[in-house]
Amino acid sequence: ANTPVDGAPTSHKALGRLGTLTDLVVERLRVSDDVAASKFGTNSPIDDPAREQQVLDQVRQQAGTLGLDPESAAAFFRDQITASKVVQSGLFARWTARPDEAPTTRPDLGQIRTRLDRLTTELLGQLKATQEVRGSRVPCTVQLALATGSATVLERLDALHRHALDTAVHSVCTGEAVTAA
Ligand SMILES: C=C(O[C@@H]1C=C(C(=O)O)C=C[C@H]1O)C(=O)O
């Protein structure tokens, strides 16, 4: 599926019925690189509880409109937030240890958050679209392994982003984010 993010088309890459969902999860992790670049060397902390609350409020509201259980959707997004902070702290550590690898430009956090808000809507759409397959535990586990495995190869994820991806998808098949309202 072609999902316009930031005006630019992104092509569907990861395989199987959870491929598009996984692509969006990876996209959000990549945006976390930009978040880290916007905060590194500034007073902005990696942890921003007020912003997290705003993200989760948007999630609960839009989930309800879609007929997804708001708390299950919020649980999925708490994992996305945890995964984003895994990426951010990993990159902070990397850039502190090797300043030559640190970003030389500082993107605007406000613009990045607008992009994250659009990804929230797209991710919720995919939670809705995958409700059926996510509800069947064994097929879901197989599809998730296929999607994350192919995304890891095709997107050339490094160890940090692979670890963050595992964190981000860990409740996809557990029923946590599955239930209809
Ligand atoms: C991505 C950010 O960093 C953290 C992660 C968040 C997220 O994944 O949505 C929200 C707030 C921060 O705790 C941010 O500050 O926007």
Backbone and ligand atoms as CSV (ligand in chain L), in Angstrom:
chain,resi,resn,atom,element,x,y,z
A,1,ALA,N,N,0.841,-1.196,0.000
A,1,ALA,CA,C,0.000,0.000,0.000
A,1,ALA,C,C,0.879,1.250,0.000
A,2,ASN,N,N,0.462,2.257,-0.719
A,2,ASN,CA,C,1.216,3.501,-0.710
A,2,ASN,C,C,0.618,4.452,0.308
A,3,THR,N,N,1.391,4.749,1.313
A,3,THR,CA,C,0.922,5.640,2.359
A,3,THR,C,C,1.706,6.933,2.309
A,4,PRO,N,N,1.050,8.034,1.981
A,4,PRO,CA,C,1.783,9.287,1.905
A,4,PRO,C,C,2.212,9.743,3.292
A,5,VAL,N,N,3.494,9.885,3.507
A,5,VAL,CA,C,4.032,10.391,4.764
A,5,VAL,C,C,4.894,11.584,4.403
A,6,ASP,N,N,4.527,12.735,4.970
A,6,ASP,CA,C,5.296,13.937,4.681
A,6,ASP,C,C,5.259,14.263,3.179
A,7,GLY,N,N,4.157,13.905,2.520
A,7,GLY,CA,C,4.012,14.225,1.106
A,7,GLY,C,C,4.711,13.255,0.186
A,8,ALA,N,N,5.623,12.446,0.707
A,8,ALA,CA,C,6.362,11.526,-0.156
A,8,ALA,C,C,5.791,10.124,-0.050
A,9,PRO,N,N,5.614,9.429,-1.167
A,9,PRO,CA,C,5.071,8.084,-1.094
A,9,PRO,C,C,6.099,7.111,-0.521
A,10,THR,N,N,5.642,6.224,0.342
A,10,THR,CA,C,6.510,5.151,0.807
A,10,THR,C,C,5.926,3.860,0.257
A,11,SER,N,N,6.776,2.953,-0.207
A,11,SER,CA,C,6.243,1.744,-0.800
A,11,SER,C,C,6.173,0.639,0.236
A,12,HIS,N,N,5.207,-0.225,0.052
A,12,HIS,CA,C,5.040,-1.364,0.926
A,12,HIS,C,C,6.216,-2.311,0.725
A,13,LYS,N,N,6.861,-2.713,1.780
A,13,LYS,CA,C,8.045,-3.553,1.665
A,13,LYS,C,C,7.900,-4.854,2.426
A,14,ALA,N,N,7.578,-4.764,3.709
A,14,ALA,CA,C,7.534,-5.973,4.517
A,14,ALA,C,C,6.437,-6.912,4.000
A,15,LEU,N,N,6.678,-8.208,4.173
A,15,LEU,CA,C,5.816,-9.224,3.554
A,15,LEU,C,C,4.626,-9.601,4.430
A,16,GLY,N,N,3.591,-10.090,3.764
A,16,GLY,CA,C,2.492,-10.727,4.474
A,16,GLY,C,C,1.414,-9.768,4.951
A,17,ARG,N,N,0.490,-10.339,5.700
A,17,ARG,CA,C,-0.700,-9.597,6.096
A,17,ARG,C,C,-0.424,-8.527,7.149
A,18,LEU,N,N,0.720,-8.622,7.826
A,18,LEU,CA,C,1.077,-7.580,8.788
A,18,LEU,C,C,2.186,-6.683,8.233
A,19,GLY,N,N,2.426,-6.798,6.898
A,19,GLY,CA,C,3.515,-6.035,6.268
A,19,GLY,C,C,3.331,-4.529,6.363
A,20,THR,N,N,2.141,-4.066,6.050
A,20,THR,CA,C,1.926,-2.609,6.065
A,20,THR,C,C,1.999,-2.054,7.487
A,21,LEU,N,N,1.414,-2.791,8.431
A,21,LEU,CA,C,1.504,-2.371,9.837
A,21,LEU,C,C,2.972,-2.279,10.267
A,22,THR,N,N,3.739,-3.310,9.904
A,22,THR,CA,C,5.152,-3.341,10.288
A,22,THR,C,C,5.937,-2.213,9.607
A,23,ASP,N,N,5.627,-1.949,8.333
A,23,ASP,CA,C,6.277,-0.829,7.643
A,23,ASP,C,C,6.046,0.488,8.388
A,24,LEU,N,N,4.828,0.674,8.871
A,24,LEU,CA,C,4.509,1.916,9.585
A,24,LEU,C,C,5.225,1.970,10.932
A,25,VAL,N,N,5.336,0.811,11.596
A,25,VAL,CA,C,6.064,0.754,12.870
A,25,VAL,C,C,7.541,1.118,12.634
A,26,VAL,N,N,8.121,0.570,11.552
A,26,VAL,CA,C,9.518,0.878,11.223
A,26,VAL,C,C,9.662,2.360,10.863
A,27,GLU,N,N,8.696,2.864,10.109
A,27,GLU,CA,C,8.708,4.288,9.757
A,27,GLU,C,C,8.720,5.155,11.020
A,28,ARG,N,N,7.906,4.779,12.012
A,28,ARG,CA,C,7.873,5.552,13.256
A,28,ARG,C,C,9.219,5.474,13.983
A,29,LEU,N,N,9.871,4.301,13.908
A,29,LEU,CA,C,11.195,4.168,14.527
A,29,LEU,C,C,12.206,5.063,13.812
A,30,ARG,N,N,12.088,5.152,12.486
A,30,ARG,CA,C,12.996,6.017,11.727
A,30,ARG,C,C,12.771,7.483,12.068
A,31,VAL,N,N,11.513,7.854,12.269
A,31,VAL,CA,C,11.223,9.228,12.686
A,31,VAL,C,C,11.855,9.501,14.056
A,32,SER,N,N,11.989,8.442,14.867
A,32,SER,CA,C,12.627,8.592,16.179
A,32,SER,C,C,14.089,9.017,16.046
A,33,ASP,N,N,14.736,8.644,14.948
A,33,ASP,CA,C,16.092,9.133,14.683
A,33,ASP,C,C,16.079,10.662,14.552
A,34,ASP,N,N,15.066,11.158,13.842
A,34,ASP,CA,C,14.930,12.609,13.682
A,34,ASP,C,C,14.601,13.278,15.014
A,35,VAL,N,N,13.754,12.612,15.821
A,35,VAL,CA,C,13.435,13.149,17.148
A,35,VAL,C,C,14.730,13.281,17.956
A,36,ALA,N,N,15.550,12.219,17.929
A,36,ALA,CA,C,16.817,12.239,18.670
A,36,ALA,C,C,17.701,13.375,18.171
A,37,ALA,N,N,17.761,13.557,16.856
A,37,ALA,CA,C,18.593,14.625,16.284
A,37,ALA,C,C,18.082,16.002,16.702
A,38,SER,N,N,16.756,16.109,16.865
A,38,SER,CA,C,16.190,17.411,17.251
A,38,SER,C,C,16.471,17.732,18.718
A,39,LYS,N,N,16.695,16.705,19.537
A,39,LYS,CA,C,16.889,16.917,20.978
A,39,LYS,C,C,18.351,16.898,21.408
A,40,PHE,N,N,19.195,16.188,20.665
A,40,PHE,CA,C,20.588,15.983,21.085
A,40,PHE,C,C,21.309,17.335,21.206
A,41,GLY,N,N,21.962,17.524,22.342
A,41,GLY,CA,C,22.679,18.771,22.563
A,41,GLY,C,C,21.782,19.946,22.911
A,42,THR,N,N,20.516,19.675,23.250
A,42,THR,CA,C,19.592,20.728,23.687
A,42,THR,C,C,19.108,20.397,25.094
A,43,ASN,N,N,18.226,21.247,25.630
A,43,ASN,CA,C,17.650,20.965,26.948
A,43,ASN,C,C,16.419,20.074,26.864
A,44,SER,N,N,15.968,19.732,25.653
A,44,SER,CA,C,14.772,18.896,25.523
A,44,SER,C,C,15.084,17.467,25.934
A,45,PRO,N,N,14.370,16.930,26.936
A,45,PRO,CA,C,14.626,15.565,27.392
A,45,PRO,C,C,14.037,14.528,26.433
A,46,ILE,N,N,14.609,13.335,26.445
A,46,ILE,CA,C,14.058,12.230,25.652
A,46,ILE,C,C,12.633,11.953,26.117
A,47,ASP,N,N,12.446,11.930,27.435
A,47,ASP,CA,C,11.148,11.667,28.060
A,47,ASP,C,C,10.320,12.935,28.125
A,48,ASP,N,N,9.146,12.935,27.521
A,48,ASP,CA,C,8.254,14.092,27.621
A,48,ASP,C,C,6.844,13.596,27.937
A,49,PRO,N,N,6.558,13.400,29.243
A,49,PRO,CA,C,5.279,12.807,29.651
A,49,PRO,C,C,4.068,13.589,29.151
A,50,ALA,N,N,4.149,14.913,29.090
A,50,ALA,CA,C,3.006,15.708,28.626
A,50,ALA,C,C,2.703,15.394,27.161
A,51,ARG,N,N,3.734,15.317,26.344
A,51,ARG,CA,C,3.544,14.962,24.927
A,51,ARG,C,C,3.016,13.523,24.796
A,52,GLU,N,N,3.530,12.610,25.618
A,52,GLU,CA,C,3.039,11.226,25.557
A,52,GLU,C,C,1.540,11.170,25.847
A,53,GLN,N,N,1.120,11.956,26.845
A,53,GLN,CA,C,-0.302,12.012,27.196
A,53,GLN,C,C,-1.128,12.489,26.012
A,54,GLN,N,N,-0.595,13.499,25.316
A,54,GLN,CA,C,-1.279,14.051,24.141
A,54,GLN,C,C,-1.403,12.987,23.043
A,55,VAL,N,N,-0.318,12.225,22.815
A,55,VAL,CA,C,-0.343,11.153,21.814
A,55,VAL,C,C,-1.404,10.115,22.199
A,56,LEU,N,N,-1.394,9.700,23.461
A,56,LEU,CA,C,-2.318,8.647,23.902
A,56,LEU,C,C,-3.770,9.129,23.908
A,57,ASP,N,N,-3.983,10.411,24.190
A,57,ASP,CA,C,-5.344,10.966,24.109
A,57,ASP,C,C,-5.861,10.912,22.668
A,58,GLN,N,N,-4.996,11.294,21.729
A,58,GLN,CA,C,-5.366,11.233,20.305
A,58,GLN,C,C,-5.684,9.789,19.910
A,59,VAL,N,N,-4.856,8.857,20.386
A,59,VAL,CA,C,-5.049,7.438,20.081
A,59,VAL,C,C,-6.401,6.950,20.596
A,60,ARG,N,N,-6.698,7.233,21.860
A,60,ARG,CA,C,-7.952,6.745,22.452
A,60,ARG,C,C,-9.157,7.307,21.706
A,61,GLN,N,N,-9.086,8.577,21.369
A,61,GLN,CA,C,-10.199,9.237,20.685
A,61,GLN,C,C,-10.414,8.645,19.293
A,62,GLN,N,N,-9.325,8.525,18.518
A,62,GLN,CA,C,-9.453,8.015,17.147
A,62,GLN,C,C,-9.798,6.525,17.140
A,63,ALA,N,N,-9.278,5.778,18.132
A,63,ALA,CA,C,-9.581,4.348,18.215
A,63,ALA,C,C,-11.082,4.146,18.402
A,64,GLY,N,N,-11.663,4.922,19.289
A,64,GLY,CA,C,-13.100,4.834,19.527
A,64,GLY,C,C,-13.897,5.070,18.256
A,65,THR,N,N,-13.498,6.079,17.501
A,65,THR,CA,C,-14.175,6.394,16.232
A,65,THR,C,C,-14.088,5.228,15.259
A,66,LEU,N,N,-12.949,4.518,15.275
A,66,LEU,CA,C,-12.734,3.400,14.349
A,66,LEU,C,C,-13.389,2.096,14.821
A,67,GLY,N,N,-13.871,2.073,16.052
A,67,GLY,CA,C,-14.417,0.840,16.593
A,67,GLY,C,C,-13.349,-0.085,17.145
A,68,LEU,N,N,-12.184,0.478,17.497
A,68,LEU,CA,C,-11.137,-0.292,18.189
A,68,LEU,C,C,-11.267,-0.006,19.676
A,69,ASP,N,N,-10.882,-0.975,20.496
A,69,ASP,CA,C,-10.898,-0.733,21.935
A,69,ASP,C,C,-9.838,0.306,22.283
A,70,PRO,N,N,-10.233,1.448,22.867
A,70,PRO,CA,C,-9.288,2.539,23.138
A,70,PRO,C,C,-8.113,2.116,24.016
A,71,GLU,N,N,-8.371,1.290,25.040
A,71,GLU,CA,C,-7.280,0.917,25.946
A,71,GLU,C,C,-6.297,-0.040,25.278
A,72,SER,N,N,-6.804,-0.936,24.420
A,72,SER,CA,C,-5.917,-1.832,23.688
A,72,SER,C,C,-5.054,-1.052,22.704
A,73,ALA,N,N,-5.656,-0.085,22.026
A,73,ALA,CA,C,-4.902,0.757,21.099
A,73,ALA,C,C,-3.854,1.557,21.866
A,74,ALA,N,N,-4.232,2.072,23.041
A,74,ALA,CA,C,-3.282,2.842,23.852
A,74,ALA,C,C,-2.115,1.950,24.279
A,75,ALA,N,N,-2.394,0.681,24.597
A,75,ALA,CA,C,-1.327,-0.247,24.992
A,75,ALA,C,C,-0.333,-0.432,23.841
A,76,PHE,N,N,-0.848,-0.582,22.620
A,76,PHE,CA,C,0.019,-0.702,21.445
A,76,PHE,C,C,0.886,0.555,21.299
A,77,PHE,N,N,0.286,1.725,21.508
A,77,PHE,CA,C,1.053,2.968,21.339
A,77,PHE,C,C,2.030,3.212,22.486
A,78,ARG,N,N,1.719,2.686,23.683
A,78,ARG,CA,C,2.721,2.774,24.754
A,78,ARG,C,C,3.980,2.017,24.336
A,79,ASP,N,N,3.794,0.886,23.640
A,79,ASP,CA,C,4.957,0.149,23.119
A,79,ASP,C,C,5.704,0.963,22.053
A,80,GLN,N,N,4.949,1.685,21.205
A,80,GLN,CA,C,5.606,2.508,20.189
A,80,GLN,C,C,6.434,3.608,20.850
A,81,ILE,N,N,5.902,4.184,21.928
A,81,ILE,CA,C,6.597,5.255,22.642
A,81,ILE,C,C,7.851,4.699,23.323
A,82,THR,N,N,7.708,3.525,23.982
A,82,THR,CA,C,8.871,2.881,24.605
A,82,THR,C,C,9.945,2.616,23.559
A,83,ALA,N,N,9.522,2.107,22.397
A,83,ALA,CA,C,10.467,1.787,21.325
A,83,ALA,C,C,11.163,3.058,20.821
A,84,SER,N,N,10.412,4.145,20.722
A,84,SER,CA,C,10.998,5.418,20.277
A,84,SER,C,C,12.088,5.867,21.251
A,85,LYS,N,N,11.831,5.669,22.544
A,85,LYS,CA,C,12.821,6.089,23.536
A,85,LYS,C,C,14.027,5.153,23.556
A,86,VAL,N,N,13.820,3.875,23.205
A,86,VAL,CA,C,14.949,2.945,23.031
A,86,VAL,C,C,15.872,3.478,21.930
A,87,VAL,N,N,15.277,3.872,20.802
A,87,VAL,CA,C,16.060,4.421,19.685
A,87,VAL,C,C,16.761,5.709,20.111
A,88,GLN,N,N,16.009,6.602,20.749
A,88,GLN,CA,C,16.596,7.890,21.120
A,88,GLN,C,C,17.765,7.723,22.098
A,89,SER,N,N,17.582,6.895,23.133
A,89,SER,CA,C,18.703,6.757,24.088
A,89,SER,C,C,19.873,6.028,23.466
A,90,GLY,N,N,19.584,5.049,22.583
A,90,GLY,CA,C,20.668,4.362,21.877
A,90,GLY,C,C,21.475,5.318,21.020
A,91,LEU,N,N,20.778,6.212,20.328
A,91,LEU,CA,C,21.486,7.168,19.470
A,91,LEU,C,C,22.234,8.213,20.299
A,92,PHE,N,N,21.628,8.667,21.396
A,92,PHE,CA,C,22.332,9.607,22.287
A,92,PHE,C,C,23.651,8.986,22.757
A,93,ALA,N,N,23.592,7.703,23.160
A,93,ALA,CA,C,24.809,7.022,23.641
A,93,ALA,C,C,25.848,6.931,22.519
A,94,ARG,N,N,25.356,6.579,21.322
A,94,ARG,CA,C,26.248,6.442,20.165
A,94,ARG,C,C,26.913,7.782,19.833
A,95,TRP,N,N,26.107,8.824,19.802
A,95,TRP,CA,C,26.618,10.150,19.405
A,95,TRP,C,C,27.519,10.756,20.482
A,96,THR,N,N,27.275,10.371,21.745
A,96,THR,CA,C,28.135,10.861,22.822
A,96,THR,C,C,29.496,10.172,22.756
A,97,ALA,N,N,29.466,8.845,22.469
A,97,ALA,CA,C,30.713,8.084,22.393
A,97,ALA,C,C,31.506,8.445,21.134
A,98,ARG,N,N,30.775,8.726,20.036
A,98,ARG,CA,C,31.450,9.044,18.762
A,98,ARG,C,C,30.862,10.314,18.165
A,99,PRO,N,N,31.338,11.458,18.671
A,99,PRO,CA,C,30.772,12.755,18.254
A,99,PRO,C,C,30.834,12.982,16.734
A,100,ASP,N,N,31.769,12.325,16.056
A,100,ASP,CA,C,31.844,12.487,14.597
A,100,ASP,C,C,30.611,11.912,13.901
A,101,GLU,N,N,29.884,11.011,14.600
A,101,GLU,CA,C,28.670,10.435,14.008
A,101,GLU,C,C,27.408,11.220,14.384
A,102,ALA,N,N,27.564,12.223,15.233
A,102,ALA,CA,C,26.401,13.010,15.662
A,102,ALA,C,C,25.867,13.835,14.490
A,103,PRO,N,N,24.547,14.091,14.497
A,103,PRO,CA,C,23.973,14.874,13.388
A,103,PRO,C,C,24.513,16.299,13.380
A,104,THR,N,N,24.634,16.843,12.197
A,104,THR,CA,C,25.189,18.196,12.069
A,104,THR,C,C,24.091,19.242,11.890
A,105,THR,N,N,22.866,18.763,11.605
A,105,THR,CA,C,21.739,19.695,11.550
A,105,THR,C,C,20.713,19.259,12.584
A,106,ARG,N,N,19.891,20.232,13.051
A,106,ARG,CA,C,18.909,19.932,14.096
A,106,ARG,C,C,17.503,20.170,13.552
A,107,PRO,N,N,16.796,19.055,13.215
A,107,PRO,CA,C,15.442,19.222,12.689
A,107,PRO,C,C,14.493,19.794,13.744
A,108,ASP,N,N,13.387,20.351,13.286
A,108,ASP,CA,C,12.411,20.997,14.164
A,108,ASP,C,C,11.463,19.966,14.788
A,109,LEU,N,N,11.457,19.910,16.130
A,109,LEU,CA,C,10.656,18.899,16.834
A,109,LEU,C,C,9.161,19.066,16.559
A,110,GLY,N,N,8.707,20.302,16.445
A,110,GLY,CA,C,7.286,20.552,16.175
A,110,GLY,C,C,6.849,19.921,14.865
A,111,GLN,N,N,7.661,20.077,13.827
A,111,GLN,CA,C,7.326,19.481,12.524
A,111,GLN,C,C,7.352,17.963,12.594
A,112,ILE,N,N,8.319,17.427,13.342
A,112,ILE,CA,C,8.420,15.971,13.485
A,112,ILE,C,C,7.179,15.420,14.186
A,113,ARG,N,N,6.711,16.156,15.191
A,113,ARG,CA,C,5.523,15.686,15.918
A,113,ARG,C,C,4.273,15.719,15.034
A,114,THR,N,N,4.197,16.663,14.146
A,114,THR,CA,C,3.090,16.687,13.176
A,114,THR,C,C,3.128,15.422,12.322
A,115,ARG,N,N,4.338,15.033,11.943
A,115,ARG,CA,C,4.525,13.804,11.170
A,115,ARG,C,C,4.123,12.579,11.995
A,116,LEU,N,N,4.503,12.574,13.276
A,116,LEU,CA,C,4.120,11.464,14.158
A,116,LEU,C,C,2.598,11.396,14.316
A,117,ASP,N,N,1.950,12.550,14.377
A,117,ASP,CA,C,0.486,12.556,14.500
A,117,ASP,C,C,-0.160,11.918,13.271
A,118,ARG,N,N,0.395,12.187,12.100
A,118,ARG,CA,C,-0.149,11.549,10.885
A,118,ARG,C,C,0.099,10.039,10.916
A,119,LEU,N,N,1.267,9.643,11.410
A,119,LEU,CA,C,1.565,8.207,11.533
A,119,LEU,C,C,0.619,7.530,12.519
A,120,THR,N,N,0.229,8.248,13.563
A,120,THR,CA,C,-0.736,7.696,14.524
A,120,THR,C,C,-2.013,7.283,13.806
A,121,THR,N,N,-2.520,8.163,12.968
A,121,THR,CA,C,-3.750,7.877,12.222
A,121,THR,C,C,-3.560,6.672,11.306
A,122,GLU,N,N,-2.413,6.616,10.618
A,122,GLU,CA,C,-2.169,5.497,9.699
A,122,GLU,C,C,-2.000,4.185,10.463
A,123,LEU,N,N,-1.309,4.223,11.588
A,123,LEU,CA,C,-1.127,3.015,12.396
A,123,LEU,C,C,-2.468,2.501,12.915
A,124,LEU,N,N,-3.316,3.415,13.373
A,124,LEU,CA,C,-4.641,2.998,13.853
A,124,LEU,C,C,-5.446,2.369,12.721
A,125,GLY,N,N,-5.340,2.924,11.533
A,125,GLY,CA,C,-6.018,2.333,10.374
A,125,GLY,C,C,-5.537,0.912,10.136
A,126,GLN,N,N,-4.242,0.667,10.316
A,126,GLN,CA,C,-3.699,-0.682,10.129
A,126,GLN,C,C,-4.070,-1.608,11.279
A,127,LEU,N,N,-4.172,-1.076,12.501
A,127,LEU,CA,C,-4.661,-1.924,13.601
A,127,LEU,C,C,-6.067,-2.402,13.266
A,128,LYS,N,N,-6.873,-1.500,12.715
A,128,LYS,CA,C,-8.241,-1.853,12.329
A,128,LYS,C,C,-8.228,-2.887,11.191
A,129,ALA,N,N,-7.404,-2.626,10.179
A,129,ALA,CA,C,-7.378,-3.492,8.991
A,129,ALA,C,C,-6.856,-4.898,9.312
A,130,THR,N,N,-6.073,-5.020,10.371
A,130,THR,CA,C,-5.451,-6.312,10.708
A,130,THR,C,C,-6.124,-6.985,11.894
A,131,GLN,N,N,-7.265,-6.456,12.302
A,131,GLN,CA,C,-7.935,-6.970,13.502
A,131,GLN,C,C,-8.155,-8.485,13.432
A,132,GLU,N,N,-8.571,-8.954,12.250
A,132,GLU,CA,C,-8.917,-10.364,12.127
A,132,GLU,C,C,-7.687,-11.256,12.277
A,133,VAL,N,N,-6.627,-10.970,11.517
A,133,VAL,CA,C,-5.440,-11.826,11.594
A,133,VAL,C,C,-4.783,-11.724,12.978
A,134,ARG,N,N,-4.826,-10.540,13.583
A,134,ARG,CA,C,-4.219,-10.400,14.907
A,134,ARG,C,C,-4.997,-11.161,15.967
A,135,GLY,N,N,-6.257,-11.453,15.682
A,135,GLY,CA,C,-7.082,-12.179,16.640
A,135,GLY,C,C,-6.820,-13.674,16.678
A,136,SER,N,N,-6.137,-14.207,15.664
A,136,SER,CA,C,-5.815,-15.643,15.647
A,136,SER,C,C,-4.343,-15.824,15.982
A,137,ARG,N,N,-4.087,-16.340,17.164
A,137,ARG,CA,C,-2.765,-16.267,17.737
A,137,ARG,C,C,-1.653,-16.864,16.865
A,138,VAL,N,N,-1.856,-18.109,16.411
A,138,VAL,CA,C,-0.787,-18.763,15.662
A,138,VAL,C,C,-0.564,-18.104,14.294
A,139,PRO,N,N,-1.636,-17.912,13.492
A,139,PRO,CA,C,-1.419,-17.200,12.230
A,139,PRO,C,C,-0.781,-15.829,12.446
A,140,CYS,N,N,-1.170,-15.155,13.488
A,140,CYS,CA,C,-0.613,-13.823,13.742
A,140,CYS,C,C,0.881,-13.898,13.996
A,141,THR,N,N,1.286,-14.878,14.817
A,141,THR,CA,C,2.707,-15.030,15.140
A,141,THR,C,C,3.531,-15.316,13.884
A,142,VAL,N,N,2.970,-16.153,12.993
A,142,VAL,CA,C,3.658,-16.473,11.740
A,142,VAL,C,C,3.772,-15.221,10.863
A,143,GLN,N,N,2.645,-14.500,10.725
A,143,GLN,CA,C,2.645,-13.293,9.898
A,143,GLN,C,C,3.575,-12.220,10.469
A,144,LEU,N,N,3.621,-12.135,11.783
A,144,LEU,CA,C,4.469,-11.116,12.413
A,144,LEU,C,C,5.946,-11.431,12.194
A,145,ALA,N,N,6.294,-12.723,12.303
A,145,ALA,CA,C,7.683,-13.125,12.072
A,145,ALA,C,C,8.080,-12.836,10.620
A,146,LEU,N,N,7.161,-13.125,9.696
A,146,LEU,CA,C,7.410,-12.856,8.276
A,146,LEU,C,C,7.601,-11.351,8.042
A,147,ALA,N,N,6.716,-10.554,8.600
A,147,ALA,CA,C,6.759,-9.103,8.372
A,147,ALA,C,C,7.994,-8.468,9.000
A,148,THR,N,N,8.280,-8.821,10.259
A,148,THR,CA,C,9.423,-8.185,10.924
A,148,THR,C,C,10.741,-8.699,10.343
A,149,GLY,N,N,10.769,-9.990,10.000
A,149,GLY,CA,C,11.983,-10.552,9.396
A,149,GLY,C,C,12.290,-9.898,8.066
A,150,SER,N,N,11.264,-9.746,7.217
A,150,SER,CA,C,11.513,-9.142,5.910
A,150,SER,C,C,11.830,-7.657,6.050
A,151,ALA,N,N,11.169,-6.975,6.971
A,151,ALA,CA,C,11.461,-5.550,7.175
A,151,ALA,C,C,12.902,-5.357,7.639
A,152,THR,N,N,13.362,-6.241,8.521
A,152,THR,CA,C,14.722,-6.138,9.048
A,152,THR,C,C,15.755,-6.223,7.926
A,153,VAL,N,N,15.506,-7.150,6.993
A,153,VAL,CA,C,16.436,-7.324,5.871
A,153,VAL,C,C,16.309,-6.166,4.880
A,154,LEU,N,N,15.050,-5.913,4.459
A,154,LEU,CA,C,14.837,-4.917,3.402
A,154,LEU,C,C,15.186,-3.504,3.860
A,155,GLU,N,N,14.956,-3.234,5.128
A,155,GLU,CA,C,15.254,-1.894,5.657
A,155,GLU,C,C,16.650,-1.821,6.255
A,156,ARG,N,N,17.375,-2.958,6.210
A,156,ARG,CA,C,18.739,-3.006,6.745
A,156,ARG,C,C,18.810,-2.431,8.165
A,157,LEU,N,N,17.924,-2.944,9.032
A,157,LEU,CA,C,17.894,-2.423,10.396
A,157,LEU,C,C,19.141,-2.838,11.168
A,158,ASP,N,N,19.739,-1.903,11.877
A,158,ASP,CA,C,20.873,-2.242,12.737
A,158,ASP,C,C,20.344,-2.839,14.053
A,159,ALA,N,N,21.270,-3.278,14.917
A,159,ALA,CA,C,20.872,-3.964,16.152
A,159,ALA,C,C,19.961,-3.091,17.009
A,160,LEU,N,N,20.262,-1.820,17.081
A,160,LEU,CA,C,19.447,-0.898,17.887
A,160,LEU,C,C,18.004,-0.851,17.377
A,161,HIS,N,N,17.840,-0.712,16.068
A,161,HIS,CA,C,16.492,-0.607,15.514
A,161,HIS,C,C,15.770,-1.958,15.501
A,162,ARG,N,N,16.516,-3.058,15.398
A,162,ARG,CA,C,15.903,-4.394,15.511
A,162,ARG,C,C,15.345,-4.592,16.914
A,163,HIS,N,N,16.136,-4.187,17.902
A,163,HIS,CA,C,15.699,-4.299,19.291
A,163,HIS,C,C,14.453,-3.428,19.519
A,164,ALA,N,N,14.475,-2.227,18.974
A,164,ALA,CA,C,13.330,-1.321,19.126
A,164,ALA,C,C,12.098,-1.895,18.414
A,165,LEU,N,N,12.306,-2.528,17.256
A,165,LEU,CA,C,11.175,-3.133,16.530
A,165,LEU,C,C,10.550,-4.257,17.353
A,166,ASP,N,N,11.384,-5.087,17.978
A,166,ASP,CA,C,10.857,-6.147,18.852
A,166,ASP,C,C,10.002,-5.547,19.972
A,167,THR,N,N,10.488,-4.473,20.567
A,167,THR,CA,C,9.746,-3.794,21.624
A,167,THR,C,C,8.406,-3.276,21.088
A,168,ALA,N,N,8.442,-2.712,19.887
A,168,ALA,CA,C,7.263,-2.058,19.322
A,168,ALA,C,C,6.155,-3.043,18.956
A,169,VAL,N,N,6.523,-4.277,18.570
A,169,VAL,CA,C,5.499,-5.226,18.087
A,169,VAL,C,C,5.144,-6.296,19.121
A,170,HIS,N,N,5.671,-6.160,20.332
A,170,HIS,CA,C,5.585,-7.316,21.226
A,170,HIS,C,C,4.158,-7.675,21.633
A,171,SER,N,N,3.220,-6.726,21.567
A,171,SER,CA,C,1.842,-7.073,21.963
A,171,SER,C,C,0.891,-7.232,20.771
A,172,VAL,N,N,1.438,-7.195,19.552
A,172,VAL,CA,C,0.575,-7.237,18.355
A,172,VAL,C,C,-0.290,-8.497,18.321
A,173,CYS,N,N,0.256,-9.632,18.733
A,173,CYS,CA,C,-0.487,-10.900,18.656
A,173,CYS,C,C,-1.006,-11.399,20.004
A,174,THR,N,N,-0.828,-10.633,21.058
A,174,THR,CA,C,-1.202,-11.145,22.375
A,174,THR,C,C,-2.661,-10.911,22.712
A,175,GLY,N,N,-3.363,-10.221,21.811
A,175,GLY,CA,C,-4.741,-9.909,22.122
A,175,GLY,C,C,-4.873,-8.532,22.746
A,176,GLU,N,N,-3.761,-7.968,23.197
A,176,GLU,CA,C,-3.776,-6.656,23.843
A,176,GLU,C,C,-4.391,-5.579,22.948
A,177,ALA,N,N,-3.938,-5.586,21.685
A,177,ALA,CA,C,-4.375,-4.521,20.783
A,177,ALA,C,C,-5.417,-5.042,19.796
A,178,VAL,N,N,-6.050,-6.147,20.129
A,178,VAL,CA,C,-6.885,-6.841,19.160
A,178,VAL,C,C,-8.368,-6.534,19.335
A,179,THR,N,N,-8.801,-6.516,20.570
A,179,THR,CA,C,-10.213,-6.518,20.884
A,179,THR,C,C,-11.004,-5.367,20.263
A,180,ALA,N,N,-12.147,-5.669,19.753
A,180,ALA,CA,C,-13.047,-4.618,19.283
A,180,ALA,C,C,-13.775,-4.015,20.467
A,181,ALA,N,N,-14.173,-2.769,20.322
A,181,ALA,CA,C,-14.886,-2.099,21.421
A,181,ALA,C,C,-16.280,-2.710,21.592
L,1,LIG,C1,C,9.011,11.133,20.233
L,1,LIG,C2,C,9.254,11.868,21.313
L,1,LIG,O1,O,9.977,11.390,22.434
L,1,LIG,C3,C,9.337,10.630,23.439
L,1,LIG,C4,C,8.470,9.630,22.787
L,1,LIG,C5,C,7.195,9.973,22.401
L,1,LIG,C6,C,6.493,9.226,21.317
L,1,LIG,O2,O,6.998,8.171,20.921
L,1,LIG,O3,O,5.428,9.684,20.833
L,1,LIG,C7,C,6.577,11.091,22.998
L,1,LIG,C8,C,7.225,11.864,23.928
L,1,LIG,C9,C,8.599,11.531,24.405
L,1,LIG,O4,O,8.507,10.938,25.674
L,1,LIG,C10,C,8.826,13.278,21.387
L,1,LIG,O5,O,9.286,13.976,22.301
L,1,LIG,O6,O,8.026,13.703,20.537
